[in-house]
Each structure stands twice: as C-alpha cells, then as structure tokens.
C-alpha cells in the first residue's frame, strides 16, 4: 500500500473525503501546525515528504503559495533522487480568460504550468518523479453551495475517487492532466 501525504484540512472538503477513500493518508495543514505560506514550513514538509510515495498538493492556498509548495517538494525530491508521485489539485477556473481582478484563476494557471513543466522533466528528463495536475469544477462543499446556490456541483467523494485512481496508475504511466466539470 502506498504511503500518501496530502495538504489540506482532513475535516473539510476534498481532504475530508479523501481521508475516507484512502484512510492511510497523512495530512499537513494549518489545523495540525503546518503554515504552508511560510518558506521554513514548506521546507520542513518537503523533508517529511521523502518518507511518502505520493504527495497530494491540495490546500487552498492563495498568493501562489500552492505553486511554491509544488516547487519546494519537487526540488527536494529531485535533489534527493526520490522517485514518487506528486499530484496537484487545481481548478477548471484555470481555463478562465476574461478580465477580472480576482487572482485565483492566475494562481491555478501558474500551478498548472509548473505541473506541466515538472511532468515533462519526469517523463523526458529522467527524474523518476511523476507529476499530475487534476482540476475539478465546483465541488459540492458547504462554502460552494452558499456561493453558487443554483449551480450543479460535483460530488466530492467522486473527486476523491478520481485522485485515488491516479495514485494507482501503473508505474510506467504518468497521468499528466485530468479536468472535470459538472454538467449544468
């Protein structure tokens, strides 16, 4: 059984449902002392991640901190010749191109771009690190229900099951990207 480390609060949203689908998962979030917006905390997490087969970068971090988590984990794994799988949870808002002051779409575009770069280095560069980017449309959480009461939302357990499916991909295959939206 693969050892999985996931960022995110295991009592809410995607991380909570993933803890049900994969109960052997360890979590790192503000709820248990990890401030992933702090460089020292990211370095500590990167060192701890060496003990795991899969790292799931799922925390809802703003100001590009989720991308910085990816960079720190990947560089640490590469430096230590760690082979494993990094899965980054984005959002289908990364397809947005309309002008807005909301920076979230740009943050997810940055995460997707760096994921693609590291995936190619894993596939063609020989690092042995698999990198996947998974983006979901609106997930059915209380916060999203409140913000978008008339929108059809994606079942969070289904989203967790897709992530689990990616963790189980054969070792010679990298699932580079997976995008899903609920049909309205």
N, C-alpha and C positions, 0 to 999 in steps of 0.2 A: 504494500500500500504506500502511495506517495505521501510524503510529508508536505503539507501546504501551509504557507504563511500568507495571510491576507490583511490588507489595511482596510479599516472600516469598523464601525461600531457593531458588534455582534448582537446587539439588542434592537437594531433598526434596519429596515430596508433590505437591500441586496445582501449585505453581510449576514444579517439575521437568517435569511432564507438559505444562504449558502452553508451556514453552520448546521442547518437541518439536513441538507443534501449530503454534505461532507463533514460529519461530526468530528473528524480527526484534525480539523483546521485550527491553527493558532491565529489569533488576531492581534493587530497592533493599531491602536487608535488613541485619541485623547482620553477615552474612557478608561484606559489602563496604562496611562503615563507616557504615551508617545506623542510628542508635538512635532508632527511631520513638516511643519512650516519652519522648523529650526534645523539649520545645517548639521549641528552636532547630533541631534536626534536621528536625522537621516543616515548619518554615517554609522551610528550605533545599530540602526535597523539593517543597514547593508551588511554589517559584520554578522549579525544574527541570522540573516537570510542565507548565509553559506551553509547552514545546517538543514536547509529545506530543499526539496526537489522542485517545488513550484512556488512562485511568488505572484500573488494577485494584487495589483495596484488599483484599489477600488475606492479609496477615501475621496470624499467630495472636498477637495482642497482647492481654494481659489488662489489667484495671483500666481499661476503657473507652478505652484508647489507640487502638484501631482506629476508634472513633467520632470521637475527636479528630483523627485523620488525615483522615477524611472532611470534618469541619468546616473544617479548615485548607485543604485542597485546594479545596473548593467556594468558600469566601470569597475565596481568591486568584484563582480563575478568574473569579468574578463581578466583583471589583474591576478586573481587567484585561480585561474583556469577552471572555474566552476562551470559545470555543464548542468543545465536545468531549463526551466521554462518560466518566462515572465509573461504574465497576462495583464494587459492594461484595459481598464474599463473606461470607455469614453461615452459618447452620446451621439445620437444621429443629428444633433444640432451642429455637428462639425461640418455638415453639408450646407449650412446657412451661409448666404452670401449677401443678404440685404443689409443695408446700413443700419446700425444700431449702436447705442452707447453701451449696451450690455456686452461685457468682455468674455463671458463664458464660452460662446462659440469659438472665439480665437484661442482660448486655453485648450479646448478639446482638439482643435486643428493642430496646435503645437504638439500635443500628446500623440496624435495620430501620425504626424510627420516623423517624430523621433522614433516611434514604434516601427514605422516602415524602414527607417534607416538601420536600426538595430536588427530588425528581422533579416534584412539583406546581408548584414555583416555575419549573422548566424548561418545563413544559407550558403552564401558565397565566400565569406571571409574566414570560415573555419573556426569560429569562436566556440561552437558547440552549444551556444545559447539559443534556445527557441524563444521568439518574441511574437506575441499575438495581440491584436487590438480588437476589442469587442465593443460595439456601440449599440445601445438599446434606445428606442424611442421612449416615450413616457412610461415609466414603471408605476404600477399601482401601489403607491405608498400614500399614507395619510396626507403628507405635505403636498404631493402632486394632485391628489383628489381635490384638496382645498383650492389649489391654484388654478386647476383646469377641471371644474366640476362637470362639464359637458363632453369632455374628451374620452374616447375609449382608450384604456390603458393596458399595458402588457402585464401579464401575471408575473409576479416577482419570482415565484418558485420555478416557473418555466425558464426565466432568465438564469437562475442559479443552475438549473439542469444543463443549459447550454454551456455554461462555463465549465461545469464538471465534465461534460462531453469533450471539450477542448483539452482538458488535463489528461484525458485518456487516449488522446491521439497516438498512433504508433510513433515510436522514437525517430523514425526516418521521415516523418511528415511534419511540416510546420503549417498550422492554420494561420495565415498572415493576418487576415481581417475577416470579421463577421459583423454584419449590420442588420438590425431588425427593427421594424416599426409595427405598432398595432394598426390594423386597417380601420379607418374611420367610417 
